[in-house]
Structures are given as C-alpha cells and as structure tokens.
C-alpha cells in the first residue's frame, strides 16, 4: 500500500502549481466582462449603422430623377 504516497505527493505538487492568485483571476474576469460589454456595444452600433445605410439606400432608390 506504499504506492499511495507518491500519488498524494504528485497531486499536492500539481495543486500548488495550478493554483492561481485570486487577485489575478478577479482581474482576468473583470477584463473579460469589460470585453464582453464592449463587443455587445460594437455589435449594436454596427447593426444600427447597417440599418441606417439600408434606409438611406431604400430612400435613394425610390427617387426617380425624371420625376424631379
């Protein structure tokens, strides 16, 4: 039953190496949240611009120069 000891030691070392400081994780999560908000705002702005462009093209296409 002496084989359990190396596994426990290896697991303990792995846990120590994989543990990240809580502050660093909080910073990364905050940055990801900010990035998500920015991406959402950019997507909304892009859709609004696309709609404005489509409306502009529709209004221009309905104008017939020979009727002016």
C-alpha positions as CSV (number, residue, x, y, z in Angstrom):
1,X,0.0,0.0,0.0
2,X,3.0,2.3,-0.2
3,X,2.1,3.3,-3.7
4,X,-0.5,5.8,-2.5
5,X,2.1,8.1,-1.1
6,X,3.7,9.2,-4.4
7,X,0.3,9.8,-5.9
8,X,-0.7,12.1,-3.0
9,X,2.6,13.9,-3.3
10,X,2.2,14.4,-7.0
11,X,-1.4,15.6,-6.6
12,X,-0.2,18.1,-3.9
13,X,2.5,19.5,-6.2
14,X,0.0,19.7,-9.1
15,X,-2.4,21.6,-6.9
16,X,0.2,24.0,-5.8
17,X,1.4,24.6,-9.4
18,X,-2.1,25.1,-10.8
19,X,-3.3,27.4,-8.1
20,X,-3.6,31.0,-9.3
21,X,-3.7,34.0,-7.1
22,X,-7.3,35.1,-6.5
23,X,-6.5,38.7,-7.4
24,X,-5.2,37.7,-10.8
25,X,-8.3,35.6,-11.5
26,X,-10.5,38.6,-10.5
27,X,-8.6,40.8,-12.8
28,X,-9.0,38.5,-15.7
29,X,-12.7,38.1,-15.1
30,X,-13.2,41.8,-14.9
31,X,-11.3,42.2,-18.2
32,X,-13.5,39.6,-19.8
33,X,-16.6,41.3,-18.6
34,X,-15.4,44.6,-20.0
35,X,-14.5,43.0,-23.3
36,X,-18.0,41.4,-23.5
37,X,-19.7,44.8,-22.8
38,X,-17.5,46.4,-25.5
39,X,-18.3,43.7,-28.0
40,X,-22.0,44.0,-27.4
41,X,-21.9,47.8,-27.8
42,X,-19.9,47.4,-31.0
43,X,-22.4,44.9,-32.4
44,X,-25.3,47.1,-31.6
45,X,-23.6,50.1,-33.2
46,X,-22.8,48.0,-36.3
47,X,-26.4,46.9,-36.7
48,X,-27.7,50.4,-36.2
49,X,-25.2,51.7,-38.9
50,X,-26.3,48.9,-41.2
51,X,-30.0,49.8,-40.7
52,X,-29.2,53.5,-41.4
53,X,-27.4,52.5,-44.5
54,X,-30.2,50.3,-45.7
55,X,-32.8,53.0,-45.1
56,X,-30.6,55.5,-47.0
57,X,-30.4,53.2,-50.0
58,X,-34.1,52.5,-49.9
59,X,-35.0,56.2,-49.9
60,X,-32.5,56.9,-52.7
61,X,-33.8,54.0,-54.8
62,X,-37.3,55.3,-54.6
63,X,-36.3,58.7,-56.1
64,X,-36.7,58.8,-59.9
65,X,-34.6,61.6,-61.4
66,X,-37.0,62.0,-64.3
67,X,-39.8,62.8,-61.9
68,X,-37.9,65.7,-60.2
